[in-house]
Amino acid sequence: MTTRITVKASGTYDILLSKGGLSRIGQALKERFKPCTIAILSDDKVFPLYGKTVTQSLEAAGFKTVCHVIPNGEQSKTLDSVTGFINCMVQSQVTRTDMALALGGGVIGDMAGFAAAIYLRGIPYIQVPTTLLAAVDSSVGGKTAVDISAGKNLVGAFHQPALVYLDTDTLSTLDPSVLRDGFAEVIKYGVILDRKLFDTVAKPGTFDLTEVIARCIEIKRDVVEADEFDRGMRGLLNYGHTFGHAIEKLSGFTITHGSAVARGMIIAAQVAAKYGFTDYTGQIAQVVKDYGFETGSPYSAQELYNVILSDKKRSGGDITLVLPKELGQCTLEKMPATRVLELMKEIGL
Ligand SMILES: NC(=O)c1ccc[n+]([C@@H]2O[C@H](COP(=O)([O-])OP(=O)(O)OC[C@H]3O[C@@H](n4cnc5c(N)ncnc54)[C@H](O)[C@@H]3O)[C@@H](O)[C@H]2O)c1
């Protein structure tokens, strides 16, 4: 069974979600797009696992494919790597009527999306997410970016995909720690906008993952449709991320993104309680622990504050925090940066 979720942003596109549909990707594209060349970007872990299935299916459906495979990991998410992919498209004479395709996790999705945004001033691209994080978050919504030495995701563009094609069976080959990192984002969706989802995922291993992913995608779709260019409500998706990014950065990226966000969600809940909201720290921390994440911050309030101040999301002297008002209902609270420092000190950081 294939579930279809439609996103109506600056481009309207479908997200097709199935369990076991990867070998039918060619047919799905044939129903939507004219025959063309598809430039596939993937990494050296994902391509050996799924590259053949995808290329064979696309070619059987009448598409020509060219593949560019890069080393896996965040260190590949650079302008140089994007240039490498663009050069591959130039050599393969990819034109504006052709397409790029991201086969991989968030790193590949962000890079292929950015290359597609800038090559020939923009060509269509398809997301085939293969990590839980990419499935529920990065493949939907059109944010693309690469890292530069000054920081992560500092160069990028908004460029919505033409299609997102997800086979949840591909998640079965993920390292357990990579899968777990994705669950931090799943828990996040529950806390920010859906109490029922929070309750469902509160018990690891008791729910249908494909259904949970579909619900997360619907939430992301709703947020993106309401605020495609991240000027307001889309900020809710940063729940746990202000503190999480600071922890990730201070650790020199030895604490993974998901683990850092998990810690950040608990800090945000503690801060919310000091701010005067109901205290949901216990419930959120319990779920986070049940997924095997560590809790607490190895860094002091002052250390976190220094990093938060240098974060690109700060506007003027104020910081906007995403705080849970209820489980399933977060709000954006703008406050002076110094207030954030005080609140962190009050919770004992
Ligand atoms: N654009 C957005 O809106 C957005 C949102 C959140 C995160 N991001 C970005 O996403 C990136 C993180 O994404 P990620 O966590 O998917 O990391 P990733 O793409 O690096 O994937 C993690 C690891 O899993 C491997 N892998 C991927 N799929 C696999 C599979 N099916 N089986 C086995 N191994 C597999 C990869 O090779 C890699 O080693 C970051 O760069 C972050 O900035 C973007």
The ligand as an ORCA input file, in Angstrom:
! r2SCAN-3c Opt
* xyz 0 1
  N      16.888     20.353      5.107
  C      16.323     20.216      6.279
  O      15.198     20.673      6.519
  C      17.056     19.460      7.341
  C      16.403     19.115      8.535
  C      17.091     18.365      9.471
  C      18.400     17.960      9.221
  N      19.003     18.316      8.056
  C      20.379     17.873      7.759
  O      20.365     16.456      7.677
  C      21.691     15.982      7.923
  C      21.629     14.764      8.808
  O      20.916     13.755      8.133
  P      21.052     12.218      8.537
  O      20.933     12.081      9.996
  O      20.123     11.471      7.665
  O      22.580     11.917      8.219
  P      23.353     11.231      7.011
  O      22.767     11.574      5.704
  O      24.784     11.535      7.233
  O      23.104      9.678      7.286
  C      23.634      9.097      8.454
  C      24.443      7.837      8.122
  O      23.551      6.798      7.749
  C      23.981      6.212      6.512
  N      22.766      5.720      5.866
  C      21.784      6.455      5.300
  N      20.776      5.687      4.935
  C      21.120      4.417      5.247
  C      20.469      3.174      5.127
  N      19.229      3.079      4.680
  N      21.109      2.053      5.556
  C      22.376      2.160      6.075
  N      23.034      3.322      6.241
  C      22.399      4.439      5.821
  C      24.709      7.303      5.800
  O      25.594      6.781      4.858
  C      25.414      8.010      6.952
  O      26.602      7.311      7.264
  C      22.451     17.148      8.537
  O      23.381     17.637      7.605
  C      21.383     18.190      8.825
  O      21.859     19.504      8.718
  C      18.348     19.039      7.111
*
